[in-house]
Amino acid sequence: MGQLGLNVWQLMFQIVGFGLLLFLLLRFLWTPGMKTMDERSAIIKKSMEDAEQIKRQLARTEEEFEKRIAEARKESQDLIAQAAKLGDEIREDIVAHAKNEADRVLERAREEIASERKQLVAEVRQQAVDLSVLIARQLIGESLDAKAQSRLIEEFLSKGGESE
């Protein structure tokens, strides 16, 4: 190989040196570097997975939040409807009670009027009897006993005061 200008021993030392350099680079630089790169890659991958999981959890939380808000709105609408219904029932009860009370007062007033009317008719009748007795005494000039006077007056009033 001398003709080509190559020194075999020198070429061998260079090949052994290159191999040794390659071995040392692989052993102490490439393998730890790859290990560090794999660790970083795993950390980045885990971070991305965690971010996706957080994103999914956030979406579920938002859905649950919206669902709870919808339920709260429905509950509030139900409560408002229930309160309105209860208000209507109370109003109807008050109106019915007031009507019953008014009917009772009206009936009592009618009964009192009827009672007073009977009493007034009785008083007017008694006054008419007394007045008739007085007039009859003055016209006849004689006195009748009380039973006879009452009988005559009752007959007169029962005929309605018509003259025969």
MOLIN-V146345 format. One line per field, one symbol per residue. ss: DSSP state (h for helix, s for strand, l for the rest). phi: phi as a letter, one per 20 degrees, with the letter a starting at -180 (. if undefined). psi: psi as a letter, one per 40 degrees, with the letter a starting at -180 (. if undefined). Layout:
ss: ???
phi: ???
psi: ???
This chain:
ss: lhhhlllhhhhhhhhhhhhhhhhhhhhhhhhhhhhhhhhhhhhhhhhhhhhhhhhhhhhhhhhhhhhhhhhhhhhhhhhhhhhhhhhhhhhhhhhhhhhhhhhhhhhhhhhhhhhhhhhhhhhhhhhhhhhhhhhhhhhhlllllhhhhhhhhhhhhhllllll
phi: .ffenddffffffffffffffffffffddfffffffffffffffffffffffffffffffffffffffffffffffffffffffffffffffffffffffffffffffffffffffffffffffffffffffffffffffncdefffffffffffffffnmfee
psi: eddefhhddddddddddddddddddddeddddddddddddddddddddddddddddddddddddddddddddddddddddddddddddddddddddddddddddddddddddddddddddddddddddddddddddddddeihiidddddddddddddeeeii.
